[in-house]
Amino acid sequence: MIEEIFATLSQSFVPKSLSQPKSFYFSLGDTKKTVELSSDSCRVTDGKAVENADCVCKTSPEFFLKIWQENYRPGMKDFMTGTIKSNNPSALQDFLRTFGKGA
């Protein structure tokens, strides 16, 4: 299911939803993906394709699916307990918005 989501990201991409390019690195269990976004493009690469992503997100595949499919939005408790880890939580909201998932 995770692979399917990343494989279809470009289809749900909303152009002009970002003002500047951003890179995201996701570590979801065994799945590692880099997503590079600009105002008019979305590129998904297996593994770590950029040295220092603007946003790194590490969580379980199950928790990612809860966010993506059930519109769950992580709160402070989720970050404090380590259920989800990120160096830039606000960029995760940008990521969701870029794919019509309004944060």
C-alpha positions as CSV (number, residue, x, y, z in Angstrom):
1,M,0.0,0.0,0.0
2,I,2.8,2.4,0.8
3,E,4.5,1.7,-2.5
4,E,1.1,2.4,-4.3
5,I,0.8,5.8,-2.6
6,F,4.2,6.9,-3.6
7,A,3.7,5.5,-7.1
8,T,0.6,7.7,-7.6
9,L,1.8,10.9,-5.9
10,S,2.3,12.7,-9.2
11,Q,-1.3,12.1,-10.1
12,S,-2.6,13.8,-7.0
13,F,0.0,16.6,-7.1
14,V,-1.6,20.1,-7.0
15,P,0.6,22.5,-9.0
16,K,1.4,26.0,-7.6
17,S,0.7,24.8,-4.0
18,L,4.3,25.4,-3.0
19,S,6.1,28.8,-3.2
20,Q,9.6,27.3,-3.2
21,P,11.0,23.8,-3.9
22,K,11.2,21.4,-1.0
23,S,12.7,17.9,-0.6
24,F,11.3,15.3,1.7
25,Y,12.8,12.0,2.9
26,F,10.5,9.4,4.3
27,S,11.7,6.4,6.3
28,L,8.7,4.2,6.8
29,G,9.8,0.8,8.0
30,D,11.6,-0.9,5.1
31,T,10.3,1.8,2.7
32,K,12.7,4.7,2.0
33,K,11.6,7.4,-0.4
34,T,12.7,10.9,-1.5
35,V,10.1,13.3,-2.8
36,E,11.2,16.4,-4.5
37,L,8.6,19.1,-5.1
38,S,8.5,22.4,-6.9
39,S,5.6,24.6,-7.8
40,D,5.0,22.6,-11.0
41,S,6.6,19.1,-10.5
42,C,6.8,16.1,-8.2
43,R,9.6,13.6,-8.4
44,V,9.7,10.4,-6.3
45,T,12.9,8.4,-6.0
46,D,13.6,5.2,-4.1
47,G,16.0,5.6,-1.2
48,K,17.8,8.8,-0.2
49,A,18.3,10.9,-3.3
50,V,19.3,14.2,-1.6
51,E,22.1,14.7,0.9
52,N,20.1,17.0,3.3
53,A,16.3,16.9,2.7
54,D,14.3,20.0,3.8
55,C,12.1,17.6,5.8
56,V,12.9,14.1,7.1
57,C,10.0,12.0,8.4
58,K,10.4,8.7,10.2
59,T,7.4,6.7,11.3
60,S,5.8,3.3,10.9
61,P,4.0,2.4,7.7
62,E,0.8,1.9,9.7
63,F,1.0,5.5,11.1
64,F,1.8,6.9,7.7
65,L,-1.3,5.2,6.3
66,K,-3.4,6.6,9.2
67,I,-2.3,10.1,8.2
68,W,-2.7,9.6,4.5
69,Q,-5.9,7.5,4.4
70,E,-7.8,8.5,7.5
71,N,-6.8,12.2,7.6
72,Y,-5.3,11.8,11.0
73,R,-3.0,14.8,11.9
74,P,-0.2,14.1,14.3
75,G,-0.2,16.1,17.5
76,M,2.5,17.1,19.9
77,K,2.0,13.8,21.8
78,D,2.8,11.8,18.6
79,F,6.1,13.7,18.2
80,M,7.0,13.6,21.9
81,T,6.5,9.9,22.2
82,G,8.4,9.2,19.0
83,T,5.5,7.7,17.1
84,I,6.5,10.1,14.3
85,K,9.9,11.9,14.1
86,S,10.7,14.9,11.9
87,N,13.2,17.7,11.7
88,N,10.5,20.0,10.2
89,P,6.9,19.1,11.3
90,S,5.4,22.2,9.6
91,A,6.8,21.1,6.2
92,L,4.8,17.9,6.6
93,Q,1.7,20.1,6.5
94,D,3.0,21.6,3.3
95,F,3.5,18.1,1.9
96,L,-0.1,17.0,2.7
97,R,-1.5,20.3,1.2
98,T,0.5,19.7,-2.0
99,F,-1.4,16.5,-2.6
100,G,-4.9,17.9,-1.7
101,K,-4.8,16.5,1.8
102,G,-5.3,19.9,3.5
103,A,-3.5,20.1,6.8
